[in-house]
Amino acid sequence: MNPEQIEVRKQKGVEIAKTSRITKTEKGWTVPFTKREWGLFGH
């Protein structure tokens, strides 16, 4: 992944954090993939 792609991903993460509910669970973090889908990111 090149630096430009990394920056785009960072910006998307910032927008998700500003506008969505992110929850920490025992298994990791639940974050939205889209407005209708949720995923779990482990440690």
Backbone bond lengths (Angstrom), bond angles and torsions (degrees), N, CA, C in turn:
res aa  C-N    CA-C-N  psi(-1)  N-CA   C-N-CA  omega(-1)  CA-C   N-CA-C  phi
1 M - - - 1.447 - - 1.533 107.76 -
2 N 1.319 115.83 131.28 1.466 119.08 -178.51 1.532 110.57 -86.85
3 P 1.332 117.70 165.57 1.471 121.29 -177.16 1.538 113.76 -56.52
4 E 1.324 117.37 -35.10 1.466 119.95 179.64 1.528 110.84 -65.89
5 Q 1.332 116.81 -41.49 1.471 121.00 178.29 1.530 110.88 -65.32
6 I 1.328 116.16 -38.75 1.463 120.42 178.36 1.526 109.97 -62.83
7 E 1.328 116.56 -43.27 1.467 120.52 179.98 1.522 111.28 -62.77
8 V 1.331 117.47 -40.52 1.466 121.15 177.94 1.525 109.71 -61.89
9 R 1.316 117.28 -43.45 1.475 120.44 179.16 1.526 111.48 -63.77
10 K 1.333 116.33 -39.80 1.471 119.91 177.54 1.520 110.48 -60.82
11 Q 1.333 116.94 -45.41 1.461 120.98 -179.07 1.528 111.21 -63.14
12 K 1.333 117.13 -40.10 1.464 120.44 176.90 1.523 110.21 -62.26
13 G 1.330 116.19 -40.79 1.465 120.55 178.42 1.516 112.20 -62.81
14 V 1.318 116.27 -40.72 1.467 120.80 178.14 1.529 109.83 -62.83
15 E 1.323 117.48 -43.40 1.467 120.74 179.80 1.532 111.17 -65.03
16 I 1.324 117.15 -41.03 1.472 120.26 177.03 1.521 109.62 -61.36
17 A 1.328 117.00 -44.70 1.465 120.73 -179.06 1.525 111.97 -63.00
18 K 1.327 117.31 -34.99 1.465 121.08 -179.44 1.525 112.57 -72.79
19 T 1.332 116.60 -34.15 1.459 119.48 -168.48 1.524 115.38 -113.52
20 S 1.327 118.06 -4.69 1.457 119.87 -174.17 1.521 111.79 -128.47
21 R 1.300 113.81 162.41 1.461 120.02 176.99 1.530 108.48 -90.17
22 I 1.312 116.67 119.17 1.457 123.15 177.46 1.525 106.41 -111.38
23 T 1.318 116.43 128.74 1.455 120.88 -173.96 1.517 110.90 -122.69
24 K 1.331 117.26 133.01 1.459 121.29 175.10 1.520 108.71 -87.83
25 T 1.322 116.33 132.55 1.458 122.30 176.82 1.525 108.15 -121.78
26 E 1.330 116.52 178.60 1.462 120.07 177.63 1.518 111.66 -63.98
27 K 1.334 116.86 -28.38 1.464 121.46 -176.16 1.516 113.51 -94.82
28 G 1.303 119.21 -10.49 1.472 121.83 -178.43 1.513 110.76 151.70
29 W 1.326 116.10 -146.63 1.462 123.17 -178.22 1.517 109.93 -115.44
30 T 1.333 116.81 137.63 1.458 120.11 171.62 1.518 107.36 -98.69
31 V 1.308 115.32 127.60 1.466 122.04 179.99 1.520 108.70 -137.81
32 P 1.327 117.78 151.96 1.456 119.70 178.79 1.531 111.55 -76.23
33 F 1.334 116.73 138.29 1.460 121.58 171.42 1.518 108.55 -86.68
34 T 1.325 115.01 -44.97 1.458 122.90 175.32 1.511 105.74 -137.54
35 K 1.302 117.31 -174.06 1.462 119.86 -179.91 1.524 112.39 -65.49
36 R 1.344 117.71 -21.96 1.466 120.38 -176.23 1.520 114.15 -112.25
37 E 1.317 118.61 -9.67 1.467 121.40 -175.53 1.520 110.36 -116.87
38 W 1.333 116.57 145.71 1.456 122.59 177.05 1.517 108.80 -126.37
39 G 1.318 117.17 150.37 1.450 121.74 178.84 1.507 110.69 -135.75
40 L 1.316 115.64 165.90 1.455 122.42 178.84 1.511 108.83 -116.41
41 F 1.325 116.90 125.19 1.449 121.89 176.46 1.514 107.47 -110.41
42 G 1.316 116.90 117.24 1.469 121.96 179.83 1.519 112.25 -82.18
43 H 1.323 114.40 172.48 1.464 119.28 -178.84 1.499 109.08 -79.91
